[in-house]
């Protein structure tokens, strides 16, 4: 008789546990390495206030995230660049949708220099000449007589694409060392007195930030909330979330929270800037 009483109770407990698991709303987020720290912080704080939600965040680069969105293996693709037309066409061919673009933060691509580097500011043209290999020595920029060592991102990175399209506007020099993540770029420049790198503002710790100007006659600026808000810093971009369709349910609730004052405060805490 005791066994018969225990069995129904155990069965109810199993059913309750199973129901709890299946009722949990799971959201997958994949893509931009620039956004990983921010996306993980958003997910962590949101799940703390919404225990029924399960949010999984992984990086890999903007291109990887967008490919996962097209393949149906992620709900949200984080990207530090706009989707390419070829990617939009693939999404349309598979799902008959152009996708949904949601700007969620702003970033000032920061130019990293070693603390010992005498150079203080650079123009867009000088950055282009450096990364395309036309300028090879720091003395051409007012620095020491030393070869410039170039560090950058891998080609799956949205930062790589954005910097190429908006700054370099030419083929990257063959001696650019491609590294898997902005943190690796910062670390390389930190150790290399003749190094230069680029990446998201939130990662710029332990290195000097070069001021950037549009041209030789313009004022040079550091990426700050004020200069980015006013449009003064010349290498400013949006950070995006992409979805296949308009968000619904828990996903919509999560994105609405990200765009709220509370979510945008986290953007500032991490080291990026509000999207508006």
Secondary structure by P-SEA (a helix, b strand, c coil): caaaaaaaaaaaaaaaaaaaaaabbbbbbbbbccaaaaaaaaaaaaaaacccbbbbbbbccaaaaaaaaaaccccbbbbcccccaaaaaaaaaaccccbbbbbcccccbbbbbccccccccccaaaaaaaaacccccccccccccbbbbbbbbccccaaaaaaaaccccccccccbbbcccaaaaaaaaaacccccccccccccccbbbbbbbccccbbbbcccaaaaaaccccbbbbbbbbbcccccaaaaaaaaaaacaaaaaaaaaacccccc
